[in-house]
Amino acid sequence: MRISYPERIARFAATTGFVITMIIFWAIPVAFVGSISNINYLTNKVGFLKFILDIPPVILGVVTGLLPSILLAVLMALLPIILRRTSFRIQANK
C-alpha cells in the first residue's frame, strides 16, 4: 500500500477514536437491556414503574427472562455489521 506515514497514523488514530467512542456509547443500550432483566428490583426503587407489577406473571417472566437475552443477542449481532460498514466507508474515502 502506498500510504504515507502521517496518513497511516491519522487513520489509526481515527479508527481507534471511533472504536473507543463506540465502546462508551454501546454501554448505554446494553445497560438498558440489563435493567430490563432486573425490573422487579427497579419497580421497588422507582415508584412510577409499579404498574409493571400488575401485568400477568407469565408476561412478566417473558419480559424479564427472554426479552433481555434476545435484545442483547441483537445488539451483539449489530456490532460487527456497524464496524464493517464503517471500515468500508473509511477505505472508500481514500
Residue pairs with C-beta under 8 A, 6 or more apart in sequence:
3 11
11 90
14 90
15 87
15 90
18 86
19 83
22 82
22 83
26 75
26 79
29 75
30 72
30 75
33 68
33 71
33 72
33 75
34 68
35 42
36 63
36 64
36 67
36 68
36 71
37 64
37 65
37 68
38 64
39 49
39 52
39 60
39 63
39 64
40 53
40 64
42 49
43 49
43 50
43 52
43 53
52 60
53 60
55 63
